[in-house]
Amino acid sequence: MKKIMVLCSILVSCFGFSQITIFQDSFDTYGDFLITGIGQWRTLDLDMLPTYTGGTAGDPTWANAGAPQAFQIFNPTTALVTNSTGDCNPIENLNFTPRTGAKCAVSWAAIPSTTGGPTANDDWLISPPIDLAGKTGLQLSIWYKALSDCFGAERFTIGVYIGSGNPTQSSDFTIITPLPFLQAANYTTWTERTQSLAAYEGQTVRIGIHCISNDRYMFMVDDFKVTATSLSTDSFVSSQFSVYPNPSNSMVTISNNGNIQINKISFFDINGRTVNSSNFKGATGTQIDISELNAGIYFMNIDTDEGIATKKIIKN
């Protein structure tokens, strides 16, 4: 169902309507209980404190349980944790259920230092670099909630890092949410947070989610998505380009009638992910081999000095 929804949003944009998905992730493709090596995501643990666990009758057996960590890919099924409802003493209110799929990204509460060190979470989950060039109406959407309401609301902010590098400290980010922080108090249902990214049009950014809870329990994030209301695609530019043969199983020729210089050609799959990208130095036509792509529908962005043209192409 997720793939169908993404395909629909891309098709809508290609025929002149409202929204396309630039990037999205529901964290289901990563290994259970990872705290680093989460694809192109980065984690930044600035408190370096051990963490709480919960939801099991005995000691937890999942990898990295209790270890110092920023965020973790959490699978409640393989963790063997149990949801519960009570009065918080002795039975805690717990809801581990991801919003979609089997996993989500979580930040376990840091165990406060008793020797003068940090006493609160200072943990970042940082997105892969996201290219916002040639797009308008940019918006971030994340879904979040607390594991429990027994220990107070979780606290977090969202920040933007400009560029594709690796931020190393909180000051590398510009906070785009209201200060001092947002709160996640509800443990039974997920809440969506949307945030405009209009200030970052034309740039490559990383988006960071910063958990700053103080002795709470677990902050949960799922279904991270960046969308645009339109590609900045000039209809005239698009009309000048021809792509053939289409469908194709190998070489695709791109030509244009207006002698428009091509800077870059990118292919996106139905999940909105870049699967092929090539840079050009002012070519007006070229050929690209798509034989290594899986069969299916793709969308080709042709980036030029005069705008971006989008073409649908079918790989046999």
QUIZICOR-V633441 format. One record per backbone hydrogen bond with DSSP energy under -0.5 kcal/mol. CO is the residue of the C=O (numbers start at 1). NH is the residue of the N-H. If there is no record, write none. Layout:
CO,NH ; CO,NH
//
This chain:
1,5 ; 2,6 ; 3,7 ; 4,8 ; 5,9 ; 6,10 ; 7,11 ; 8,12 ; 9,13 ; 10,14 ; 11,15 ; 12,15 ; 12,17 ; 13,16 ; 20,22 ; 20,228 ; 23,226 ; 25,224 ; 27,30 ; 31,34 ; 34,73 ; 37,39 ; 38,41 ; 42,126 ; 44,46 ; 44,124 ; 49,69 ; 50,111 ; 55,82 ; 62,65 ; 64,67 ; 66,51 ; 72,74 ; 72,106 ; 73,33 ; 73,75 ; 74,76 ; 74,104 ; 75,79 ; 76,80 ; 76,81 ; 77,80 ; 84,94 ; 90,92 ; 91,88 ; 92,94 ; 94,84 ; 104,74 ; 105,221 ; 106,72 ; 106,108 ; 107,219 ; 109,52 ; 110,112 ; 118,113 ; 122,46 ; 123,211 ; 124,44 ; 125,209 ; 126,42 ; 130,132 ; 130,205 ; 132,135 ; 132,202 ; 134,232 ; 136,229 ; 136,230 ; 138,197 ; 139,227 ; 140,195 ; 141,225 ; 142,193 ; 143,222 ; 144,191 ; 145,220 ; 147,95 ; 154,184 ; 155,212 ; 155,213 ; 156,182 ; 157,210 ; 158,176 ; 158,177 ; 159,208 ; 160,174 ; 161,206 ; 165,167 ; 169,172 ; 170,173 ; 173,175 ; 174,160 ; 182,156 ; 183,185 ; 184,154 ; 186,146 ; 191,144 ; 193,142 ; 195,140 ; 197,200 ; 198,201 ; 200,203 ; 203,132 ; 204,163 ; 205,130 ; 206,161 ; 206,208 ; 207,127 ; 208,159 ; 208,210 ; 209,125 ; 209,211 ; 210,157 ; 210,212 ; 211,123 ; 213,121 ; 213,215 ; 217,109 ; 218,147 ; 219,107 ; 220,145 ; 221,105 ; 222,143 ; 224,25 ; 225,141 ; 226,22 ; 226,23 ; 227,139 ; 228,20 ; 230,136 ; 231,233 ; 232,234 ; 232,308 ; 234,238 ; 235,239 ; 236,240 ; 237,240 ; 237,241 ; 238,241 ; 240,257 ; 242,255 ; 244,253 ; 248,316 ; 250,290 ; 252,288 ; 253,244 ; 253,255 ; 254,286 ; 255,242 ; 261,305 ; 262,282 ; 262,283 ; 263,280 ; 264,303 ; 265,278 ; 266,301 ; 267,275 ; 267,276 ; 268,299 ; 269,272 ; 273,269 ; 276,267 ; 278,265 ; 280,282 ; 283,262 ; 286,254 ; 288,252 ; 288,290 ; 290,293 ; 296,315 ; 298,313 ; 299,268 ; 299,301 ; 300,302 ; 300,311 ; 301,266 ; 301,303 ; 302,304 ; 302,309 ; 303,263 ; 303,264 ; 304,307 ; 307,304 ; 309,302 ; 311,300 ; 313,298 ; 313,315 ; 314,247 ; 314,248 ; 314,316 ; 315,296
//
